[in-house]
């Protein structure tokens, strides 16, 4: 079942193309003086395996200097850590954190554990941390290290400068989303009259939202190109929005002016829109595009900040499909039809799923791949997030038409009410 599959919905999404869901189990712990020899060894082995050691390399001198440098780093402001895989030391990680950025100062893995998604998963966690803080993730990469450069390119980093023989690269939630959801994608997003734009889909959605808004104002998180906001505004409900992708906002502007539907650019878990609302809504599984529990809770709290007492927060979300996932199998096929295949890969420990959308042109042997990462949420967990933000569950149906929610329902529309005094 596609969840946000027409696009990775924009508000708060991390936009990381591949989060290493097949990664080996690892943990990160602070380095101690007993680890300095190992940290020296792993950097040496990783560099040697890449064929990047100088011809005149003096290993003894380099080792002595690196051990001393590690001792200095352990006493400094950056976090010098050991990456453990299956209980044994397997890598080195150094990260600095400032009010302005998260800085990945170095990551080296022993060749025996490379190409298992560990580095990708560690970087994805740092991206989520940086995204939650609203700061960029920065790093330096040597120009003679093409393997590392390809990885960073794939994970959405862009070159922002140079420092001697290194390129300075940066990732941020906003810049990556604008890169992912560019003008071309935004222009092709709308499918009037079909799919999620079909009247049979939009009609019940808008009916229910208009009822909940009453005589007040509505705020859509991740408003996109206005799929729901425009018909809701046409019902006479004043609608505002939050959207991270500038290209999607520009596409919305071809259909509705700023006076008709004002939009604030930014992260739906943090950005404030002027005024007070009787309804905040988040449709089409979009909350799952926030990749940490902390960001998802922050989204609830941001919704509460915008609501008048007794106001409603509505979430449309799919029910995790883990019953379809046999033990030991990391993936399920969601859709298999002419021209399109949906494959979902799971990390049940982190509650992460990546939807891999394969699109085939007629008569072509080539496929276009589009990946959308999500953090799935169980209904009970969603209700606890709501309580933390001062909400109570008012109703839960299987769809916008009011079908009763059951154990077999694939999705739900949950309506939360902000308690008086919150």
C-alpha positions in Angstrom: 0.0 0.0 0.0 1.6 3.3 -1.0 1.9 5.7 2.0 2.7 9.1 0.8 3.9 7.3 -2.3 3.1 10.0 -4.8 5.7 12.0 -3.0 7.6 11.9 0.2 5.4 14.5 2.0 7.4 17.6 2.8 6.9 18.9 6.3 9.7 17.7 8.6 10.8 14.8 6.4 14.4 13.9 6.5 14.7 13.0 2.9 17.5 10.5 3.5 17.4 8.3 0.4 18.7 5.1 2.0 19.0 4.7 5.7 20.8 1.3 5.7 17.9 -0.8 6.9 20.0 -3.9 6.2 22.8 -2.7 8.5 24.6 -5.0 10.9 23.9 -4.5 14.6 26.2 -1.9 16.1 26.5 0.4 19.0 28.6 3.5 19.7 30.4 4.2 23.0 32.9 6.8 24.2 36.6 6.0 23.6 38.9 5.4 26.5 42.7 5.5 26.6 42.6 1.7 26.3 41.1 2.2 22.8 43.7 4.5 21.3 45.8 1.7 19.8 42.7 0.2 18.2 41.6 3.6 16.8 45.0 4.0 15.3 44.8 0.5 13.8 41.4 1.0 12.3 42.2 4.3 10.6 45.4 2.7 9.2 43.6 -0.4 7.9 40.7 1.5 6.4 43.1 3.9 4.6 45.3 1.0 3.4 42.3 -0.9 2.0 41.4 2.2 -0.1 44.9 2.3 -1.5 45.4 5.9 -0.2 48.6 5.4 1.9 51.5 7.6 0.6 54.5 5.8 -1.1 56.9 7.2 1.6 54.5 6.4 4.5 56.4 5.9 7.8 54.0 3.8 9.8 55.9 4.0 13.1 56.1 7.8 13.1 52.5 8.1 12.1 51.3 5.7 14.8 53.0 7.6 17.5 51.6 10.8 16.3 48.0 9.5 15.9 47.9 7.9 19.4 49.0 11.2 20.9 46.4 13.1 18.8 43.7 10.7 20.0 44.6 11.4 23.6 44.2 15.1 22.9 40.9 14.6 21.2 39.5 12.5 24.1 40.1 15.5 26.3 38.6 18.0 23.9 35.1 19.2 23.1 34.4 16.7 20.3 33.1 13.2 21.0 35.7 10.5 20.2 33.9 7.2 20.0 34.3 3.5 19.2 31.9 1.7 16.9 31.2 -1.8 18.1 29.8 -4.5 15.9 28.6 -7.7 17.5 30.4 -6.8 20.7 33.8 -6.1 19.2 35.5 -2.9 18.3 35.1 -2.2 14.6 35.3 1.5 13.9 36.1 5.0 14.9 33.7 8.0 15.0 34.4 11.6 15.9 31.6 14.2 16.1 31.5 17.8 17.2 28.4 19.6 18.3 28.0 23.4 18.3 25.0 25.7 18.4 25.4 26.2 14.7 26.0 22.7 13.4 26.6 19.0 13.9 30.1 18.2 12.5 31.1 14.7 11.4 34.9 15.0 12.0 35.7 11.5 11.0 34.3 8.0 10.5 36.4 4.9 9.7 35.3 1.3 9.7 37.4 -1.8 9.5 37.3 -3.3 6.0 35.7 -6.5 7.4 32.5 -4.6 8.4 32.3 -2.2 5.5 29.6 -2.4 2.9 27.0 -3.6 5.4 25.2 -0.3 5.8 26.8 0.7 9.2 28.3 3.9 8.0 25.1 4.9 6.2 23.0 4.2 9.3 25.4 6.2 11.5 25.2 9.2 9.2 21.4 8.9 8.9 21.2 9.1 12.7 23.4 12.3 12.7 21.1 13.7 9.9 18.1 13.1 12.1 19.8 14.8 15.0 20.8 17.8 12.9 17.3 17.9 11.4 15.6 17.8 14.8 17.9 20.7 16.0 17.3 22.7 12.8 21.1 22.9 12.0 23.2 21.5 9.2 25.3 18.4 9.3 28.8 19.3 8.0 31.9 17.2 7.1 35.2 17.4 5.2 36.1 14.7 2.6 39.5 14.3 1.0 39.4 14.7 -2.7 41.4 11.4 -3.2 38.7 9.5 -1.4 36.1 8.9 -4.2 34.3 6.1 -2.3 33.4 8.4 0.6 32.5 11.2 -1.8 30.0 8.9 -3.6 28.4 7.9 -0.3 28.0 11.5 0.8 26.5 12.5 -2.6 24.1 9.6 -2.3 23.0 10.7 1.2 22.2 14.2 0.0 25.3 16.2 0.9 26.3 19.1 -1.3 29.7 20.8 -1.6 29.7 24.2 0.0 33.5 25.0 0.1 37.1 23.9 0.0 39.7 23.5 2.7 43.2 22.8 1.3 42.9 19.2 -0.1 39.4 18.6 1.2 35.9 19.5 0.1 33.6 20.9 2.7 30.1 19.3 2.4 26.9 20.0 4.1 23.5 18.4 4.6 20.4 20.2 5.9 16.8 19.1 6.0 15.6 22.2 4.0 18.2 22.1 1.3 17.8 18.4 0.8 14.1 18.6 0.5 14.4 21.4 -2.0 16.8 19.2 -4.0 14.5 16.2 -3.8 11.3 18.1 -4.5 12.6 20.4 -7.2 10.5 22.3 -9.8 10.2 19.4 -12.2 8.9 17.1 -9.5 6.5 19.7 -8.2 5.1 20.3 -11.7 4.4 16.6 -12.2 3.0 16.0 -8.7 -0.7 16.8 -9.3 -2.9 14.2 -10.9 -6.3 16.0 -11.2 -9.3 13.6 -10.9 -7.2 10.5 -10.4 -5.4 8.8 -7.5 -5.3 10.8 -4.3 -6.8 13.8 -6.3 -9.9 11.8 -7.2 -13.2 13.3 -6.1 -14.0 10.0 -4.2 -10.9 10.6 -2.1 -11.0 14.3 -1.6 -14.8 14.7 -1.1 -15.1 12.8 2.2 -11.7 14.3 3.4 -12.9 17.9 2.8 -16.3 17.2 4.3 -14.9 15.9 7.5 -12.3 18.7 7.9 -14.8 21.4 7.2 -17.1 20.0 9.9 -14.2 20.0 12.4 -13.0 23.5 11.5 -16.5 24.9 12.1 -16.4 28.7 11.9 -12.7 28.9 12.7 -9.4 28.7 10.7 -7.6 25.6 9.6 -3.8 24.9 9.4 -2.4 22.2 7.1 1.0 20.8 8.0 3.0 19.8 4.9 0.5 21.6 2.6 2.3 20.6 -0.6 0.6 21.9 -3.8 -2.7 22.4 -2.0 -4.4 19.0 -2.8 -6.6 19.3 0.3 -6.2 23.0 1.2 -7.6 24.4 -2.0 -11.0 22.5 -2.0 -11.2 23.2 1.8 -10.7 26.9 1.2 -13.4 26.8 -1.5 -15.8 25.5 1.2 -15.3 28.8 3.0 -12.8 27.6 5.6 -9.8 30.0 5.9 -6.7 27.8 5.4 -3.0 28.4 6.1 -0.1 26.0 5.6 3.4 25.0 6.5 5.6 23.5 3.8 9.4 22.8 3.6 9.8 22.6 -0.2 9.9 26.0 -2.0 9.1 24.3 -5.3 5.9 22.8 -3.9 4.9 26.2 -2.6 5.6 27.7 -6.0 3.4 25.1 -7.6 0.7 25.9 -5.1 1.0 29.5 -6.1 0.0 28.7 -9.6 -3.4 27.7 -8.2 -4.0 29.9 -5.2 -2.5 33.3 -4.1 -0.8 34.1 -0.8 -3.9 36.1 0.2 -6.1 33.1 -0.4 -3.9 30.4 1.3 -0.9 31.9 3.2 2.0 29.5 3.6 5.0 29.6 5.9 8.1 27.8 4.6 9.7 25.5 7.2 9.6 22.4 9.3 6.1 21.4 10.5 7.5 20.2 13.8 8.9 23.6 14.7 7.6 26.5 12.5 5.0 28.9 14.0 2.2 30.4 11.9 0.6 33.6 13.1 -2.8 33.4 14.6 -5.0 30.8 16.3 -6.8 27.9 14.7 -9.7 25.6 15.5 -8.2 22.8 13.3 -4.8 21.5 12.5 -4.6 18.6 10.1 -1.9 16.3 8.7 -3.0 13.9 6.0 -1.8 11.1 3.8 0.6 9.5 6.4 2.8 12.5 6.5 3.7 12.3 10.2 5.6 9.1 9.4 8.1 11.1 7.3 9.5 12.5 10.6 12.1 9.9 11.2 12.5 10.1 15.0 10.0 9.7 17.9 11.3 13.1 19.2 10.4 14.9 16.0 6.9 13.2 15.9 6.2 14.3 19.5 7.4 17.8 18.6 4.9 17.8 15.7 2.1 17.2 18.2 3.3 20.0 20.4 3.6 22.4 17.5 0.0 21.6 16.5 -1.1 22.3 20.1 0.7 25.7 20.0 -1.5 26.7 17.1 -4.9 25.6 18.4 -7.5 27.3 20.5 -8.7 25.4 23.6 -10.9 22.6 22.5 -9.4 22.7 18.9 -8.8 19.5 16.9 -5.7 17.9 15.5 -6.5 15.3 12.8 -4.0 12.7 11.6 -4.4 10.3 8.7 -2.0 7.4 9.0 -1.5 3.8 7.9 -1.4 0.9 10.4 2.0 -0.8 10.4 1.9 -4.0 8.3 4.2 -6.1 10.3 1.8 -9.1 10.2 2.8 -9.4 6.5 6.5 -9.6 7.3 7.6 -13.2 7.9 10.3 -13.7 10.5 13.8 -13.2 9.0 12.4 -11.5 5.9 13.3 -7.8 5.7 10.9 -6.8 2.9 7.4 -7.0 1.6 5.9 -6.3 -1.8 3.2 -3.7 -1.5 2.1 -3.3 -5.1 3.0 -5.2 -8.2 1.3 -3.9 -11.3 2.1 -2.9 -14.9 4.6 -0.1 -14.8 5.0 0.0 -11.0 6.3 -2.1 -8.1 6.4 -1.0 -4.5 8.9 -2.8 -2.2 9.0 -2.0 1.5 12.1 -2.8 3.6 11.9 -2.8 7.4 14.1 -2.1 10.4 11.7 -3.3 13.2 14.2 -2.1 15.9 14.0 1.5 14.9 10.4 1.3 13.5 11.8 2.4 10.2 10.5 1.4 6.7 11.8 2.5 3.4 9.3 2.4 0.5 11.1 1.7 -2.8 9.0 2.9 -5.8 10.0 1.3 -9.1 8.4 2.9 -12.2 8.8 1.3 -15.6 8.1 3.0 -18.9 6.2 1.0 -21.4 8.5 -1.2 -23.5 11.6 -0.2 -21.4 13.9 -2.5 -19.5 15.0 0.3 -17.2 13.3 1.4 -14.0 13.2 4.8 -12.2 13.7 4.3 -8.5 12.3 6.7 -5.9 12.8 5.9 -2.2 10.8 7.4 0.7 11.9 6.7 4.3 9.4 6.6 7.2 9.1 5.9 10.9 5.9 3.9 11.4 3.8 4.5 14.5 1.3 2.2 16.2 -2.1 3.7 17.1 -1.4 3.3 20.8 2.0 5.1 20.5 0.3 7.9 18.5 -2.2 8.3 21.4 0.6 8.6 23.9 2.3 11.3 21.8 -1.0 13.1 21.8 -1.3 12.9 25.6 2.3 14.3 26.0 1.1 17.4 24.0 -2.1 17.9 25.9 -4.5 16.1 23.6 -7.1 13.4 24.2 -8.4 11.0 21.5 -11.9 12.0 20.5 -12.5 9.5 17.6 -10.8 7.0 15.3 -12.3 5.7 12.1 -10.9 3.6 9.4 -11.3 6.3 6.7 -12.7 9.7 6.1 -16.2 8.4 5.5 -16.5 7.1 9.1 -16.0 3.4 8.6 -15.6 1.7 11.9 -11.9 1.1 12.8 -11.0 -2.6 13.5 -8.0 -4.9 13.9 -8.0 -5.4 10.2 -8.1 -1.8 9.1 -5.1 -0.8 7.0 -5.3 2.9 8.0 -7.1 5.3 10.3 -8.2 8.9 10.7 -7.7 9.9 14.3 -9.2 13.1 15.7 -7.6 14.5 18.8 -9.0 17.4 20.9 -6.8 19.9 22.8 -7.8 19.8 26.5 -8.9 23.1 28.1 -5.9 24.7 29.8 -3.3 23.3 27.5 
